[in-house]
Amino acid sequence: MADAYLLKDPDTLAIGLADLCQIEPAFARVDPARITLRSREAGFVALAKAIISQQVSVASANAITARLSDAGLLRPEAVLGVQEEDLRALGLSRQKAGYMRALAEAQIDYAALHHQNTEAVVATLTAVKGIGRWTAEIYAMFALGHSDAFAAGDLALQEAARLLFDLSDRPDERRLRALATPWAPHRAIAARALWGYYHMVKEREGIT
């Protein structure tokens, strides 16, 4: 297996995609224009937004994020300086307020994550209450640029794989992870391609 690398720019993405299509020609059916980096900011704010977005609409998540930002509560030290009731007053559920405090208390060394492999990043992040494997893998893909991270628990990826590979049913997380194994070290590009295919076929975004 070739070593993973960092997806730093569109050129790196294009080279990796070409290699991926050699490994699995089905990906050549995806419009390349729909396969983009979608890079995100790294650090506390990115994970706080992931917590805020759990099980709510994009509009609701954006509104809550804006209120927290206006209150100066998208910094770990600020979160630790208020009560959970203060966070709930800005729109967070009791559970999510607890998750936000847990994230602030974790004192993650975000700079160090840039030098860890995907599994180490996942282990660090999932040790925090409220951060699951999907969130950790998405962070590795989009905030850290890992080329081989793959969020196999994502329902849109599972459905896109069913459609692209003409499977009889939608693969679960374990089956999709096994299906993706030969795509290393380009599994993060494969995920982007699958989301792109999902958009092509369903005419709606699989991830924002």
N, C-alpha and C positions, 0 to 999 in steps of 0.2 A: 504494500500500500504506500502510495506517495505521501509525503508530508503535507499536512494542512498548511495554509498560508493565510494572509490577511487580504480581504477584499477592500482595497484602498481607493479605487477609482474605477470609472467605466471601462478603461482598457484592461484592467485586471479581471473584471467581470466578463468581458468579451472573450478573453483568452481561456478562462476557466469554462465558459459556456461551450466553446468550440471543443474543448477536451471532453466535457461531459457528453456532448452529442456523439462523440466517437465511442464512448463507453455504452451509451444508451441512445440509439438513433431516434427513439420516440420523442425525445425532447426537441428535435428539429421541427416538430409540428407546431411548436409554440411561437407566436409572433415575438421576435426579439425585442420589439418596442415595449412589450409588456413586462419585460424582465429587467428590473431596475434595482439599484443599490438599496434605496429606502433607508439610508443611514439615519440613526437617531442619536440624540445626545446621550452621553454616558454619565453615570453617577447617581446620587440620591434622587434627583428629580425624576429621572427615567423610571426608576422602580416605584417611586411614589405614584406616578401617573399610572403605572400598571396596576397598582392596588386600587386606585380610584376607579379605574375603568372596568373592574370586575363586575360582570352581570348588570351593567347599566348601559343605556344608549350612549352613543358618541356625544350627542348634545348635552346630556346630563353630566357626563364625565368632564366635558370641556367647561361647563358652568361651575362645577365644584372646584376644578383645578384653578380657574380664574379667581374664585373667592379665596382659596388658600393662598394663592400668589399675592393677591392684594393685601392679605393679612400678614404677609411675610412668613408663611408657614410651610414653605417648600425648602427649608433648611433643617437638618437634623437637630441642631442646637435650639432652634426656635420651637420645633415640635416638642422637645423635651421640656421646654419652658412653660408649656400650657397643660391644662387638664384635658382628658379625653372628651369631656363635655363641651369644651371650646371647639374641638374638631368636629364634633357632631353638630354643633350649631351652624357650621358652615356647609353641612350637607352630607357628611360621612355617616355611615351606619355605625352602630356600636362596635361591630366586628371589625370594620375597616379602620376605625379610630384606633383600635387595639393593634392592628397590623402596622399602622403608621408609626406608632410608638415603638413597636418591636423593631421596625426597620431603623429608626433613629437610634435606638439603644444598641443595635448590633455593631455600630462603629466600623462598618466595612471599609477596608482599605481599597477604595475604588481604583487608585492608580496601580496597585499590585495586580488587579484583575486583568489589566492589559498584558501582563506577562505570563498568565496562566493558560493552560489548555482548557478546552471546553468542559471536560468532566470536572476539573478542579473548580472552574467558575460555577458550574451547576451545584457542586457540593457546597461551596461557600454560600451561595444565594439561597438554596433550599433549606439551609439550616435556620433561616429567618422565618418566623411564623408568618404565614400569609403569602409567602413566595413559593410557588410550585414549580415543577420541572418545566412546564410550558413557558412560564414567564422567564425563567433562567435561560432557557435555550433561545428564546426570542431576544433577550438582552445580549447573549453571546453573538448572535447573528447580526443584529442591527446596530447595537451600541459599540461592540468590540470588533466587528468585521470578521468574525471567524468564518472561514470558508467551508468548514465541515460540520458546523452545528446544524441540527435538524430537529425541528419541533414535531415529532411524529404524533403527538397527541392532538394536533390541530385538526378540527373537523373539516375545514375547507381543504387542507392538504390531503386528507383521507379521501374525500369525495373526488377531488381532482385526479388522484391516482386511479380511482375506480374508472373514471371516464377515459383518461389518457391510455390506460393499459387494458381497457375493456374487461375489467374484472366482474365477476358475477355478483359480488356484493362489496360494500365499502370496507376496506381493511381497517382493523382496529390498530391501536398504537403499536402493539408488539409486531403485528404482521407488516405494517408499513415500515417500521424500523428495519426489519429483516429485508424487505424489498429494496430499501435504500442502501444497504450495505455495499453493494458493488459500485455505487456512485461516488464513493470516497476518492479523493479528498474534496469533492465539489458538492457535498450534500446541501450546503446552504444555497448554492446556486440552483440546485434541483428544486429546493423549496420555493425559491423565487419563481422558477419556471412553472411549477405546479399552481402557485397562486395566480400567475399570469394566465394559465390555461383555464383555471376556474373562472376568471374574469371574462375570458373569451366565450366560454360556453354558457355560463350563468348570467352574464351581463351584470354582474355585481361584484364588488370587491370582496376578496376572502380575508384580507387583512388591511388595516389602515396604517 
